[in-house]
Each structure stands twice: as structure tokens, then as C-alpha cells.
Amino acid sequence: MKANIELITQRKELYGNNFTDIARRWTSFLGFPIDEAHVCRLMADMKQSRIDALQLEMSRLRPEFDEMYERMEWTLDFKAKCDTLCRLKNSLQDSELDKACYLWIANHWDEYLEL
């Protein structure tokens, strides 16, 4: 997924550039230097962990959903599984976009500062 520069800009306007503050806090907590690019890469890695968990849950639910669909079991359970899969898919897309944005910031720090 490609980073959304407009979204990055909107979030920077809303939150400010808090990566410097996070880097300072994590440096203090960990006892070794962390810079802004490290923060962004670590945040992207956290998003990857969420992506992995979402994909795992989707792969667990998908066979049950497909089986119910093939048997045309239009029950409340089917609707609940459908709703859950839709929420998981939306969360997956959000996490993938966030990851791409964090990685863009990490790799384009000077451009990010100019936004």
C-alpha cells in the first residue's frame, strides 16, 4: 500500500510533530538513543503486528463464512460473521495505510518536516 501524503499532512496538523517527543521519551525509557526515524519504523512494526493478527483472524473465520455461504445459511450467525469479516477487513486496510505512512515518514523525514 502507498502512503497517503494528504493524510500524513492532516495528522501532522492535528497532532503536530510528536515524533521528536516520542523519541526523547523512548530514549529515556530504554537508556539508549532513539531518533524520529526509529520511532516511525517501530510504529510501522507495531502496525505489522496488528496486520498479522487481523490476517490470522480473517483466515480463521473465512472457511466458516464460505461454508455457510455455500449452504445458503442466511442466519444471524452468518450475518455476525459477515459483519466481523467486514470490520476486520476495514481494520486491516487502516493498519496497512498507517504502516505505509509511518514508513514514508521514516524514509522522508526532511520532506515530512516541510509539510
JOQUI-V301239 format. One record per backbone hydrogen bond with DSSP energy under -1.0 kcal/mol. NH is the residue of the N-H (numbers start at 1). CO is the residue of the C=O. If there is no record, write none. Layout:
# JOQUI-V301239
nh: [NH | NH]
co: [CO | CO]
This chain:
# JOQUI-V301239
nh: [8 | 9 | 10 | 11 | 12 | 13 | 14 | 15 | 16 | 18 | 22 | 23 | 24 | 25 | 26 | 27 | 28 | 29 | 30 | 31 | 39 | 40 | 41 | 42 | 43 | 44 | 45 | 46 | 47 | 48 | 49 | 50 | 51 | 52 | 53 | 54 | 55 | 56 | 57 | 58 | 59 | 60 | 61 | 62 | 65 | 66 | 67 | 68 | 69 | 70 | 71 | 72 | 73 | 74 | 75 | 79 | 80 | 81 | 82 | 83 | 84 | 85 | 86 | 87 | 88 | 89 | 90 | 91 | 92 | 93 | 94 | 95 | 96 | 97 | 98 | 99 | 100 | 101 | 102 | 103 | 104 | 105 | 106 | 107 | 108 | 112 | 113 | 115]
co: [4 | 5 | 6 | 7 | 8 | 9 | 10 | 11 | 12 | 16 | 18 | 19 | 20 | 21 | 22 | 23 | 24 | 25 | 26 | 27 | 35 | 36 | 37 | 38 | 39 | 40 | 41 | 42 | 43 | 44 | 45 | 46 | 47 | 48 | 49 | 50 | 51 | 52 | 53 | 54 | 55 | 56 | 57 | 58 | 61 | 62 | 63 | 64 | 65 | 66 | 67 | 69 | 68 | 72 | 73 | 75 | 76 | 77 | 78 | 79 | 80 | 81 | 82 | 83 | 84 | 85 | 86 | 87 | 88 | 89 | 90 | 91 | 92 | 93 | 94 | 95 | 96 | 97 | 98 | 99 | 100 | 101 | 102 | 103 | 104 | 108 | 109 | 112]
